[in-house]
Amino acid sequence: MSEYSIVRVGNEYIVQAGDKSILRISSRRKAVKIMTLAADLLDQEMVQQVEDSPSISRDLAIVPEKSELP
């Protein structure tokens, strides 16, 4: 994940990913909460992608067909 920062500009807080502004909100507390929720969702997505990816043990070239078993 990118590096995130929260910058105050006037009465607003801007969430930045690297040098790009991605969110503007009036409360720092809400900005932190939203970014935490977003990071959790991204982590869950990564876990799901890892679980859905084929592992070596599921590779058809390695696991024999039932008819090939003794």
N, CA, C and O atoms as CSV, one atom per row, in Angstrom:
chain,resi,resn,atom,element,x,y,z
A,1,MET,N,N,0.821,-1.173,0.000
A,1,MET,CA,C,0.000,0.000,0.000
A,1,MET,C,C,0.871,1.244,0.000
A,1,MET,O,O,2.012,1.224,0.463
A,2,SER,N,N,0.321,2.314,-0.521
A,2,SER,CA,C,1.062,3.572,-0.576
A,2,SER,C,C,1.201,4.176,0.809
A,2,SER,O,O,0.533,3.762,1.756
A,3,GLU,N,N,2.071,5.149,0.909
A,3,GLU,CA,C,2.186,5.901,2.145
A,3,GLU,C,C,1.080,6.940,2.176
A,3,GLU,O,O,0.899,7.689,1.216
A,4,TYR,N,N,0.344,6.988,3.271
A,4,TYR,CA,C,-0.755,7.922,3.419
A,4,TYR,C,C,-0.379,8.994,4.431
A,4,TYR,O,O,0.361,8.750,5.384
A,5,SER,N,N,-0.915,10.193,4.194
A,5,SER,CA,C,-0.735,11.264,5.156
A,5,SER,C,C,-2.005,12.099,5.180
A,5,SER,O,O,-2.770,12.123,4.216
A,6,ILE,N,N,-2.215,12.780,6.297
A,6,ILE,CA,C,-3.357,13.668,6.446
A,6,ILE,C,C,-2.801,15.064,6.677
A,6,ILE,O,O,-2.054,15.299,7.627
A,7,VAL,N,N,-3.174,15.982,5.801
A,7,VAL,CA,C,-2.649,17.338,5.829
A,7,VAL,C,C,-3.802,18.304,6.081
A,7,VAL,O,O,-4.861,18.192,5.463
A,8,ARG,N,N,-3.591,19.242,6.983
A,8,ARG,CA,C,-4.617,20.248,7.245
A,8,ARG,C,C,-4.411,21.426,6.302
A,8,ARG,O,O,-3.313,21.974,6.197
A,9,VAL,N,N,-5.493,21.808,5.614
A,9,VAL,CA,C,-5.486,22.962,4.724
A,9,VAL,C,C,-6.703,23.800,5.101
A,9,VAL,O,O,-7.838,23.433,4.797
A,10,GLY,N,N,-6.459,24.923,5.765
A,10,GLY,CA,C,-7.564,25.757,6.242
A,10,GLY,C,C,-8.361,25.015,7.295
A,10,GLY,O,O,-7.808,24.571,8.301
A,11,ASN,N,N,-9.649,24.881,7.069
A,11,ASN,CA,C,-10.517,24.162,8.004
A,11,ASN,C,C,-10.744,22.716,7.594
A,11,ASN,O,O,-11.540,22.022,8.228
A,12,GLU,N,N,-10.071,22.243,6.557
A,12,GLU,CA,C,-10.279,20.898,6.045
A,12,GLU,C,C,-9.022,20.049,6.210
A,12,GLU,O,O,-7.915,20.559,6.384
A,13,TYR,N,N,-9.232,18.753,6.149
A,13,TYR,CA,C,-8.125,17.788,6.181
A,13,TYR,C,C,-8.135,17.045,4.859
A,13,TYR,O,O,-9.181,16.613,4.375
A,14,ILE,N,N,-6.965,16.909,4.294
A,14,ILE,CA,C,-6.823,16.227,3.013
A,14,ILE,C,C,-5.974,14.984,3.217
A,14,ILE,O,O,-4.854,15.047,3.723
A,15,VAL,N,N,-6.537,13.849,2.808
A,15,VAL,CA,C,-5.799,12.591,2.864
A,15,VAL,C,C,-5.047,12.461,1.556
A,15,VAL,O,O,-5.622,12.603,0.477
A,16,GLN,N,N,-3.757,12.189,1.660
A,16,GLN,CA,C,-2.913,12.047,0.480
A,16,GLN,C,C,-2.297,10.657,0.442
A,16,GLN,O,O,-1.891,10.112,1.468
A,17,ALA,N,N,-2.236,10.097,-0.753
A,17,ALA,CA,C,-1.524,8.845,-1.000
A,17,ALA,C,C,-0.322,9.231,-1.848
A,17,ALA,O,O,-0.451,9.539,-3.033
A,18,GLY,N,N,0.845,9.208,-1.222
A,18,GLY,CA,C,2.028,9.715,-1.903
A,18,GLY,C,C,1.870,11.215,-2.071
A,18,GLY,O,O,1.722,11.937,-1.085
A,19,ASP,N,N,1.899,11.689,-3.296
A,19,ASP,CA,C,1.727,13.125,-3.538
A,19,ASP,C,C,0.360,13.459,-4.127
A,19,ASP,O,O,0.135,14.592,-4.552
A,20,LYS,N,N,-0.568,12.479,-4.160
A,20,LYS,CA,C,-1.904,12.672,-4.710
A,20,LYS,C,C,-2.934,12.857,-3.606
A,20,LYS,O,O,-2.974,12.076,-2.656
A,21,SER,N,N,-3.764,13.882,-3.727
A,21,SER,CA,C,-4.861,14.093,-2.789
A,21,SER,C,C,-6.011,13.171,-3.170
A,21,SER,O,O,-6.434,13.156,-4.326
A,22,ILE,N,N,-6.524,12.395,-2.204
A,22,ILE,CA,C,-7.576,11.435,-2.518
A,22,ILE,C,C,-8.861,11.655,-1.732
A,22,ILE,O,O,-9.900,11.101,-2.089
A,23,LEU,N,N,-8.812,12.459,-0.660
A,23,LEU,CA,C,-10.002,12.662,0.160
A,23,LEU,C,C,-9.906,14.002,0.871
A,23,LEU,O,O,-8.857,14.360,1.406
A,24,ARG,N,N,-10.996,14.726,0.871
A,24,ARG,CA,C,-11.072,15.995,1.596
A,24,ARG,C,C,-12.241,15.895,2.555
A,24,ARG,O,O,-13.357,15.571,2.148
A,25,ILE,N,N,-11.991,16.173,3.831
A,25,ILE,CA,C,-13.010,16.020,4.869
A,25,ILE,C,C,-12.796,17.079,5.942
A,25,ILE,O,O,-11.692,17.604,6.085
A,26,SER,N,N,-13.843,17.394,6.695
A,26,SER,CA,C,-13.757,18.488,7.667
A,26,SER,C,C,-13.220,18.055,9.029
A,26,SER,O,O,-12.875,18.907,9.849
A,27,SER,N,N,-13.144,16.758,9.286
A,27,SER,CA,C,-12.710,16.270,10.596
A,27,SER,C,C,-11.519,15.320,10.456
A,27,SER,O,O,-11.564,14.366,9.679
A,28,ARG,N,N,-10.467,15.589,11.207
A,28,ARG,CA,C,-9.299,14.707,11.182
A,28,ARG,C,C,-9.669,13.319,11.706
A,28,ARG,O,O,-9.218,12.305,11.174
A,29,ARG,N,N,-10.481,13.285,12.739
A,29,ARG,CA,C,-10.900,12.001,13.320
A,29,ARG,C,C,-11.638,11.148,12.279
A,29,ARG,O,O,-11.396,9.945,12.179
A,30,LYS,N,N,-12.536,11.771,11.505
A,30,LYS,CA,C,-13.256,11.037,10.460
A,30,LYS,C,C,-12.299,10.591,9.357
A,30,LYS,O,O,-12.442,9.492,8.822
A,31,ALA,N,N,-11.335,11.425,9.017
A,31,ALA,CA,C,-10.360,11.055,7.985
A,31,ALA,C,C,-9.568,9.825,8.414
A,31,ALA,O,O,-9.349,8.911,7.619
A,32,VAL,N,N,-9.144,9.807,9.670
A,32,VAL,CA,C,-8.392,8.651,10.180
A,32,VAL,C,C,-9.272,7.412,10.173
A,32,VAL,O,O,-8.821,6.336,9.780
A,33,LYS,N,N,-10.527,7.551,10.604
A,33,LYS,CA,C,-11.447,6.409,10.650
A,33,LYS,C,C,-11.694,5.848,9.244
A,33,LYS,O,O,-11.674,4.633,9.043
A,34,ILE,N,N,-11.926,6.735,8.280
A,34,ILE,CA,C,-12.179,6.292,6.907
A,34,ILE,C,C,-10.952,5.596,6.331
A,34,ILE,O,O,-11.080,4.566,5.670
A,35,MET,N,N,-9.776,6.142,6.571
A,35,MET,CA,C,-8.564,5.526,6.051
A,35,MET,C,C,-8.295,4.171,6.710
A,35,MET,O,O,-7.807,3.249,6.056
A,36,THR,N,N,-8.608,4.050,7.988
A,36,THR,CA,C,-8.448,2.770,8.674
A,36,THR,C,C,-9.394,1.730,8.085
A,36,THR,O,O,-8.994,0.592,7.841
A,37,LEU,N,N,-10.644,2.119,7.856
A,37,LEU,CA,C,-11.608,1.201,7.248
A,37,LEU,C,C,-11.175,0.799,5.843
A,37,LEU,O,O,-11.281,-0.369,5.467
A,38,ALA,N,N,-10.688,1.765,5.068
A,38,ALA,CA,C,-10.228,1.467,3.710
A,38,ALA,C,C,-9.044,0.502,3.728
A,38,ALA,O,O,-8.978,-0.420,2.915
A,39,ALA,N,N,-8.114,0.712,4.651
A,39,ALA,CA,C,-6.949,-0.175,4.755
A,39,ALA,C,C,-7.386,-1.584,5.139
A,39,ALA,O,O,-6.852,-2.562,4.617
A,40,ASP,N,N,-8.359,-1.694,6.054
A,40,ASP,CA,C,-8.877,-3.009,6.441
A,40,ASP,C,C,-9.528,-3.718,5.259
A,40,ASP,O,O,-9.328,-4.917,5.067
A,41,LEU,N,N,-10.306,-2.979,4.466
A,41,LEU,CA,C,-10.938,-3.572,3.289
A,41,LEU,C,C,-9.897,-4.040,2.277
A,41,LEU,O,O,-10.041,-5.113,1.690
A,42,LEU,N,N,-8.864,-3.252,2.072
A,42,LEU,CA,C,-7.802,-3.657,1.151
A,42,LEU,C,C,-7.074,-4.895,1.662
A,42,LEU,O,O,-6.713,-5.773,0.878
A,43,ASP,N,N,-6.857,-4.966,2.978
A,43,ASP,CA,C,-6.219,-6.155,3.555
A,43,ASP,C,C,-7.088,-7.387,3.352
A,43,ASP,O,O,-6.576,-8.455,3.018
A,44,GLN,N,N,-8.410,-7.251,3.553
A,44,GLN,CA,C,-9.327,-8.374,3.347
A,44,GLN,C,C,-9.319,-8.822,1.889
A,44,GLN,O,O,-9.371,-10.017,1.595
A,45,GLU,N,N,-9.253,-7.852,0.983
A,45,GLU,CA,C,-9.212,-8.176,-0.442
A,45,GLU,C,C,-7.945,-8.956,-0.775
A,45,GLU,O,O,-7.985,-9.912,-1.549
A,46,MET,N,N,-6.826,-8.549,-0.191
A,46,MET,CA,C,-5.566,-9.245,-0.438
A,46,MET,C,C,-5.627,-10.674,0.085
A,46,MET,O,O,-5.154,-11.596,-0.579
A,47,VAL,N,N,-6.206,-10.866,1.273
A,47,VAL,CA,C,-6.340,-12.208,1.844
A,47,VAL,C,C,-7.216,-13.065,0.943
A,47,VAL,O,O,-6.898,-14.227,0.692
A,48,GLN,N,N,-8.316,-12.502,0.456
A,48,GLN,CA,C,-9.214,-13.241,-0.423
A,48,GLN,C,C,-8.505,-13.636,-1.715
A,48,GLN,O,O,-8.696,-14.749,-2.204
A,49,GLN,N,N,-7.689,-12.741,-2.276
A,49,GLN,CA,C,-6.970,-13.060,-3.498
A,49,GLN,C,C,-5.973,-14.192,-3.263
A,49,GLN,O,O,-5.799,-15.056,-4.122
A,50,VAL,N,N,-5.327,-14.188,-2.114
A,50,VAL,CA,C,-4.366,-15.247,-1.792
A,50,VAL,C,C,-5.097,-16.572,-1.621
A,50,VAL,O,O,-4.627,-17.607,-2.095
A,51,GLU,N,N,-6.244,-16.546,-0.945
A,51,GLU,CA,C,-7.014,-17.774,-0.741
A,51,GLU,C,C,-7.564,-18.314,-2.050
A,51,GLU,O,O,-7.664,-19.529,-2.221
A,52,ASP,N,N,-7.924,-17.431,-2.977
A,52,ASP,CA,C,-8.498,-17.854,-4.252
A,52,ASP,C,C,-7.457,-18.280,-5.268
A,52,ASP,O,O,-7.790,-18.950,-6.246
A,53,SER,N,N,-6.216,-17.911,-5.061
A,53,SER,CA,C,-5.194,-18.266,-6.036
A,53,SER,C,C,-4.862,-19.744,-5.911
A,53,SER,O,O,-4.863,-20.293,-4.810
A,54,PRO,N,N,-4.580,-20.385,-7.031
A,54,PRO,CA,C,-4.263,-21.819,-6.973
A,54,PRO,C,C,-2.929,-22.058,-6.263
A,54,PRO,O,O,-1.939,-21.370,-6.509
A,55,SER,N,N,-2.935,-23.025,-5.403
A,55,SER,CA,C,-1.685,-23.370,-4.722
A,55,SER,C,C,-1.003,-24.497,-5.489
A,55,SER,O,O,-1.596,-25.094,-6.388
A,56,ILE,N,N,0.209,-24.773,-5.139
A,56,ILE,CA,C,0.968,-25.826,-5.824
A,56,ILE,C,C,0.275,-27.173,-5.666
A,56,ILE,O,O,0.263,-27.974,-6.600
A,57,SER,N,N,-0.300,-27.431,-4.499
A,57,SER,CA,C,-0.933,-28.730,-4.275
A,57,SER,C,C,-2.190,-28.913,-5.119
A,57,SER,O,O,-2.632,-30.045,-5.318
A,58,ARG,N,N,-2.775,-27.826,-5.618
A,58,ARG,CA,C,-3.969,-27.921,-6.450
A,58,ARG,C,C,-3.625,-27.935,-7.938
A,58,ARG,O,O,-4.520,-28.068,-8.772
A,59,ASP,N,N,-2.377,-27.804,-8.275
A,59,ASP,CA,C,-1.969,-27.765,-9.674
A,59,ASP,C,C,-2.213,-29.126,-10.307
A,59,ASP,O,O,-1.753,-30.147,-9.796
A,60,LEU,N,N,-2.937,-29.138,-11.418
A,60,LEU,CA,C,-3.279,-30.408,-12.063
A,60,LEU,C,C,-2.053,-31.164,-12.545
A,60,LEU,O,O,-2.097,-32.390,-12.654
A,61,ALA,N,N,-0.980,-30.481,-12.832
A,61,ALA,CA,C,0.233,-31.156,-13.283
A,61,ALA,C,C,0.899,-31.910,-12.138
A,61,ALA,O,O,1.694,-32.818,-12.381
A,62,ILE,N,N,0.592,-31.554,-10.907
A,62,ILE,CA,C,1.220,-32.202,-9.753
A,62,ILE,C,C,0.281,-33.221,-9.105
A,62,ILE,O,O,0.717,-34.310,-8.732
A,63,VAL,N,N,-0.981,-32.887,-8.969
A,63,VAL,CA,C,-1.948,-33.769,-8.333
A,63,VAL,C,C,-2.473,-34.739,-9.385
A,63,VAL,O,O,-3.010,-34.308,-10.405
A,64,PRO,N,N,-2.327,-36.044,-9.151
A,64,PRO,CA,C,-2.770,-37.007,-10.154
A,64,PRO,C,C,-4.297,-37.100,-10.210
A,64,PRO,O,O,-4.989,-36.815,-9.233
A,65,GLU,N,N,-4.800,-37.505,-11.370
A,65,GLU,CA,C,-6.222,-37.766,-11.519
A,65,GLU,C,C,-6.600,-38.980,-10.679
A,65,GLU,O,O,-5.738,-39.795,-10.351
A,66,LYS,N,N,-7.879,-39.110,-10.327
A,66,LYS,CA,C,-8.325,-40.247,-9.524
A,66,LYS,C,C,-8.055,-41.570,-10.241
A,66,LYS,O,O,-7.734,-42.573,-9.603
A,67,SER,N,N,-8.186,-41.569,-11.552
A,67,SER,CA,C,-7.947,-42.797,-12.317
A,67,SER,C,C,-6.492,-43.221,-12.292
A,67,SER,O,O,-6.196,-44.384,-12.567
A,68,GLU,N,N,-5.569,-42.317,-11.972
A,68,GLU,CA,C,-4.149,-42.631,-11.936
A,68,GLU,C,C,-3.710,-43.155,-10.574
A,68,GLU,O,O,-2.591,-43.647,-10.429
A,69,LEU,N,N,-4.588,-43.052,-9.573
A,69,LEU,CA,C,-4.231,-43.502,-8.229
A,69,LEU,C,C,-4.299,-45.021,-8.157
A,69,LEU,O,O,-5.135,-45.629,-8.825
A,70,PRO,N,N,-3.428,-45.652,-7.353
A,70,PRO,CA,C,-3.432,-47.129,-7.260
A,70,PRO,C,C,-4.659,-47.677,-6.566
A,70,PRO,O,O,-4.794,-48.891,-6.418
